[in-house]
Amino acid sequence: MPIRPFLCTLSTKSRNLSTNTLATLMIATLTLSLASCSSNPPQSEKRKSTAVKTQAAKPSAAKLLNQANQLQSPERESLLLEAVQAYIDARQYNRARDLLVDMNSDALPDQDYIKHTDLLSTVALHQGSNFLAHGILTKPRLEQQWSNMEPQTEVSLREKRAQVFALLGEAQNSVAERIQLSGLIDNKNQRQANQEVLWQNLMSIPFAELQQLSQDENGQAARGWYSLAAINKNNQIDLEQQREQLQQWLGVWRQHPAHDNLPSDLRLLQSLIEQQPQQVALLLPMQGKLAEAGEAVRDGFFAAYYEALSNGRNTPEVRQYDSSGDAITAYQQAIADGADLVIGPIDKEKVTEISLMPSLEVPVLSLNYPDTPPAEPLKGFYQFGLAVEDEARQVARQAFLEGHRQAMVIIPTQEWSERSARAFADEWEKLGGAVVNRTQFQTGVNYSGLVKDAMLIEQSQIRTREMQELLGIPLQSSPRSRGDVDMIFLIADPAQARQIKPTFAFHYAGKIPVYSTSQVYSGQPNPKADRDLNGIRFNTMPWLFDTTSREKQAVAQHTKSAAVYGRLHALGADAFRLYARLPQLEQVPDMRIYGATGALHMLSDRRIEREQIWVRFRNGEAQPLPMVINENDVQY
């Protein structure tokens, strides 16, 4: 039977940098000698005069190239590197890259090799060539050069290494670089910025790994960071326990750099404990077509609630109200009964009604999104749900990160898939990608013909016939798919995808990576049927693959909900995780709550966005993936 609610109160380098060093991390600047002035004008006039002379004295890339072509190695390469810097300063990254890749970096003297590495990694990161940047920045020769570098060059390279490690899912390596950087920076603001990114990297590491690293790491600073991160990651529901463990950490790690400069989310702990809601109202439908959905959300919420209660944690009093009728009346009744926070409703129309209220007497955590966002975000109105748009935007970011730029979009003719496709395209084009083809399909159509048309196979066959007629001889050739697509975004349910995916290989597009959203997976293992989905990677909520969740076990034991409601159970469980943390998420934009539906963070309009895990079908089984995939390493 469903879970029923009840009423109750239940080691650092010594070399340091000047204040302005980090301002030029991503684009290394060419240092020029300036001739001194013969007169002594006022200081402001002197600065203007110097600036004019500097600009006039800086040679152009073309001039440097001409000079370089008249010289022999190694002077020639030194001038070429100066020309590259001039191109980068002028934002002509393609020209800079062409010069750099034509040079044999292994033959360069050490200082030129260091500069070549710095410049090429700058260009690669700017152009999104993250795997190229990773290869450049991890060469053994570079590892031998740290002691030979100027401090500002070392900071530039370590900053880029930290960035690319984080981008490609190597959080531990990124943490190590950030710790190195903290010993090279003497400016307070710059050190603080580095520490904030270091903390974000730590939070992306699973709790069990953080625990192990806190014991195994050799460096004291690293061990302290991993220990602190484990405390934060393991207590995202229990504020009081988190505070107690933090106090213990502060007693042990008195000399750690975080002791007197805690991450911002931990500094808010005391105020969160003092201000957490004492009475929560669940505003969910108990009647009508959404009653079963409301029951699933409620069961997930109380599974998390009872798990907290069984562990001796402080929990609020919870009352449930029926949102099937007038949601605003139910909201007002909850306030009259003493609610400090209202969670719900889930009906989009009723969420819209609440979002249009002139003001809110107590905060609301809606479990869906309004049809049209308010022109001005309503104070105290937090939005959380399972938006398909979130998943589509994450697909765009991931595919772009993995080096793709030209996308084909294939979607069913349904309203929700239209929204998903628009969200993908908007994010993809904002990043710099292009959607080169968009194809829609009706359920049950000829999927092979659909893919054949999308991949322009007919045009390839026509070209072959035209060449045969022109030459008057038979030609031995195979049709080719279009060459302007390097990724496919497929929105489809499992039955549709099982028919569409195999046709890509049949129509000469089997090597183009296919990305999808959670709708492509039923949520239940079915290796025999899902073999046709091999190679598709999709994002989905951690709940589906979490075998240790006590909340998930409780739901399975005490409810008879269909598997289709699993995602709503996860939504309810995360609503409980969020209820006391909303002010913290609002004040610390980079903070994440690692929940059942994904990594949750709050946008500026108080909308909570989910970042889900990545999964790939292999041998008919859906298998969770590392953060980023290098196409050269993919095996199906």
Summary of the structure (lengths in Angstrom):
residues: 636
radius of gyration: 28.8
end to end distance: 41.7
largest distance: 91.7
contacts: 2036
relative contact order: 0.08
helix: 53%
strand: 11%
